[in-house]
């Protein structure tokens, strides 16, 4: 299994729109082959700083989803709400 961390900094004032799209992308990921779980968190000190953690069966499942039309369509909408490009880190157990 792998865990993917997506880090985003939202432009102030766009939080409600971001939340809508963020929930939508996680709901679609539920149906992706190899998706196990996901959660969204915000930095307690910086509420526009968000982290999304998803757990995948393996890296190929993540790559298939990350390059999918469904994800890319919503990600394009999310990108317009970000102060800087999202950062994606793929993590694996030691």
C-alpha positions as CSV (number, residue, x, y, z in Angstrom):
1,X,0.0,0.0,0.0
2,X,1.0,3.6,-0.5
3,X,-0.3,6.8,1.0
4,X,-0.5,10.0,-1.1
5,X,-0.3,13.4,0.5
6,X,-1.7,16.4,-1.4
7,X,-0.9,19.8,0.0
8,X,-2.8,22.9,-1.1
9,X,-2.9,26.5,-0.1
10,X,-6.3,28.1,-0.9
11,X,-6.7,31.7,-1.9
12,X,-8.5,33.5,1.0
13,X,-12.2,33.8,0.4
14,X,-12.4,30.7,-1.9
15,X,-12.8,28.2,0.9
16,X,-16.5,27.3,0.3
17,X,-15.9,26.7,-3.4
18,X,-12.8,24.7,-2.7
19,X,-14.6,22.5,-0.2
20,X,-17.3,21.7,-2.8
21,X,-14.7,20.6,-5.3
22,X,-12.5,18.8,-2.8
23,X,-15.5,16.7,-1.6
24,X,-16.4,15.9,-5.2
25,X,-12.9,14.6,-6.1
26,X,-12.8,12.4,-3.0
27,X,-16.3,11.1,-3.8
28,X,-15.2,10.2,-7.3
29,X,-12.0,8.5,-5.9
30,X,-14.2,6.2,-3.9
31,X,-15.0,4.4,-7.2
32,X,-11.4,4.3,-8.5
33,X,-9.8,0.8,-8.6
34,X,-7.3,0.5,-5.8
35,X,-8.6,3.3,-3.7
36,X,-8.8,2.4,0.0
37,X,-9.5,5.5,2.0
38,X,-9.1,9.3,2.1
39,X,-9.3,12.2,4.5
40,X,-9.0,16.0,4.3
41,X,-7.3,18.0,7.1
42,X,-6.5,21.7,7.6
43,X,-3.6,23.3,9.4
44,X,-4.9,24.5,12.8
45,X,-2.7,27.6,12.6
46,X,-3.3,28.3,8.9
47,X,-6.8,27.5,7.9
48,X,-6.1,28.0,4.1
49,X,-3.4,25.3,4.3
50,X,-5.0,21.9,3.5
51,X,-3.8,18.4,3.4
52,X,-5.5,15.4,1.7
53,X,-4.3,11.9,2.5
54,X,-5.4,9.0,0.4
55,X,-4.5,5.3,0.8
56,X,-4.1,3.2,-2.4
57,X,-3.5,-0.5,-3.1
58,X,-0.3,0.3,-5.0
59,X,1.4,3.1,-7.0
60,X,-0.1,1.9,-10.3
61,X,-3.6,2.4,-8.9
62,X,-2.7,5.9,-7.8
63,X,-1.1,6.8,-11.1
64,X,-4.1,5.5,-13.0
65,X,-6.4,7.7,-10.9
66,X,-4.0,10.7,-11.0
67,X,-4.0,10.7,-14.8
68,X,-7.8,10.0,-15.1
69,X,-10.1,12.4,-16.9
70,X,-12.3,12.6,-13.8
71,X,-9.6,13.7,-11.5
72,X,-8.0,16.1,-14.0
73,X,-11.3,17.8,-14.7
74,X,-11.9,18.6,-11.0
75,X,-8.3,19.3,-10.3
76,X,-8.4,22.0,-13.0
77,X,-11.2,23.8,-11.1
78,X,-9.3,23.4,-7.8
79,X,-6.0,24.8,-9.3
80,X,-7.8,28.1,-10.0
81,X,-8.5,28.4,-6.3
82,X,-4.9,27.9,-5.1
83,X,-2.3,30.5,-4.1
84,X,0.4,28.2,-5.5
85,X,0.5,24.8,-7.3
86,X,-0.5,21.8,-5.2
87,X,2.3,19.5,-3.9
88,X,1.8,15.7,-4.2
89,X,4.0,13.3,-2.2
90,X,3.8,9.5,-2.6
91,X,4.7,7.8,0.6
92,X,5.4,4.1,1.3
93,X,6.0,2.1,4.5
94,X,9.5,1.4,5.6
